[in-house]
């Protein structure tokens, strides 16, 4: 039994070492590419490559800890991309929207139904992932329909989500025996939060004149 | 599956680091290949939540990047 256990552990660590070496090689390649690149937009794209490579290193740890580290990493990554792309647009003075924005027939007929399906599926999933799915549906909707007047509602929802979160935290701290209630509230809160954030991205594509996000 | 994932990761990483016609779109498509490598690695280690979230986030990232490129090409 002990020998079997030893064997398994040894195999796992050998696998881990090999995978780690390959990944480090990939990271070196991508950083080298960033170093050699002179154009800003290419660098921005390569940043995503580097991000993926670094996520692989975390993913190789293969525990719940890895998962817990990847999730915030992804969120910070997307925020960073939004900020950097806005900066780039500001810097290059590309304020005016392109005339030939992608516009196909599906974008007129489908948004309502697809958004509803995504939101319902997201509510079933709940939590962070459900929020992401539901937000994707809303993002698609806003992207196709283009809306600027609904922004206040999104902000309100975001505020309520914070309130939910704080209430859940207080429940955890003050009355730990009601932990399940706290989990439900926190799940609903993060769901609303992620949905609100992602549908903000959807409104971004609208009329390029006023500041978006 | 891990070997396949790492292989795809390496190939995708190399081809997006040095794409042959060096255009923005080409590079983004190559990065999608790389992210499939990451997805396979996550699948191998049973990191469901990270996998699903990564798929969702990749979509937004691509959307943001394409939006920037669109403006860049229009200007």
Boltz contact constraints between the chains, C-beta under 6 A:
constraints:
  - contact:
      token1: [A, 19]
      token2: [B, 6]
      max_distance: 6.0
  - contact:
      token1: [A, 22]
      token2: [B, 6]
      max_distance: 6.0
  - contact:
      token1: [A, 26]
      token2: [B, 9]
      max_distance: 6.0
  - contact:
      token1: [A, 26]
      token2: [B, 10]
      max_distance: 6.0
  - contact:
      token1: [A, 26]
      token2: [B, 13]
      max_distance: 6.0
  - contact:
      token1: [A, 29]
      token2: [B, 13]
      max_distance: 6.0
  - contact:
      token1: [A, 29]
      token2: [B, 17]
      max_distance: 6.0
  - contact:
      token1: [A, 30]
      token2: [B, 13]
      max_distance: 6.0
  - contact:
      token1: [A, 30]
      token2: [B, 17]
      max_distance: 6.0
  - contact:
      token1: [A, 33]
      token2: [B, 17]
      max_distance: 6.0
  - contact:
      token1: [A, 45]
      token2: [B, 27]
      max_distance: 6.0
  - contact:
      token1: [A, 48]
      token2: [B, 31]
      max_distance: 6.0
  - contact:
      token1: [A, 49]
      token2: [B, 16]
      max_distance: 6.0
  - contact:
      token1: [A, 49]
      token2: [B, 31]
      max_distance: 6.0
  - contact:
      token1: [A, 52]
      token2: [B, 34]
      max_distance: 6.0
  - contact:
      token1: [A, 52]
      token2: [B, 35]
      max_distance: 6.0
  - contact:
      token1: [A, 52]
      token2: [B, 38]
      max_distance: 6.0
  - contact:
      token1: [A, 55]
      token2: [B, 38]
      max_distance: 6.0
  - contact:
      token1: [A, 56]
      token2: [B, 38]
      max_distance: 6.0
  - contact:
      token1: [A, 56]
      token2: [B, 41]
      max_distance: 6.0
  - contact:
      token1: [A, 59]
      token2: [B, 41]
      max_distance: 6.0
  - contact:
      token1: [A, 59]
      token2: [B, 42]
      max_distance: 6.0
  - contact:
      token1: [A, 62]
      token2: [B, 45]
      max_distance: 6.0
  - contact:
      token1: [A, 67]
      token2: [B, 47]
      max_distance: 6.0
  - contact:
      token1: [A, 67]
      token2: [B, 49]
      max_distance: 6.0
  - contact:
      token1: [A, 67]
      token2: [B, 50]
      max_distance: 6.0
  - contact:
      token1: [A, 70]
      token2: [B, 50]
      max_distance: 6.0
  - contact:
      token1: [A, 71]
      token2: [B, 53]
      max_distance: 6.0
  - contact:
      token1: [A, 74]
      token2: [B, 53]
      max_distance: 6.0
  - contact:
      token1: [A, 74]
      token2: [B, 57]
      max_distance: 6.0
  - contact:
      token1: [A, 78]
      token2: [B, 57]
      max_distance: 6.0
  - contact:
      token1: [A, 78]
      token2: [B, 60]
      max_distance: 6.0
  - contact:
      token1: [A, 81]
      token2: [B, 61]
      max_distance: 6.0
  - contact:
      token1: [A, 81]
      token2: [B, 64]
      max_distance: 6.0
  - contact:
      token1: [A, 85]
      token2: [B, 64]
      max_distance: 6.0
  - contact:
      token1: [A, 85]
      token2: [B, 68]
      max_distance: 6.0
  - contact:
      token1: [A, 89]
      token2: [B, 71]
      max_distance: 6.0
  - contact:
      token1: [A, 94]
      token2: [B, 71]
      max_distance: 6.0
  - contact:
      token1: [A, 94]
      token2: [B, 75]
      max_distance: 6.0
  - contact:
      token1: [A, 98]
      token2: [B, 70]
      max_distance: 6.0
  - contact:
      token1: [A, 98]
      token2: [B, 74]
      max_distance: 6.0
  - contact:
      token1: [A, 129]
      token2: [B, 52]
      max_distance: 6.0
  - contact:
      token1: [A, 129]
      token2: [B, 53]
      max_distance: 6.0
  - contact:
      token1: [A, 132]
      token2: [B, 53]
      max_distance: 6.0
  - contact:
      token1: [A, 132]
      token2: [B, 56]
      max_distance: 6.0
  - contact:
      token1: [A, 136]
      token2: [B, 56]
      max_distance: 6.0
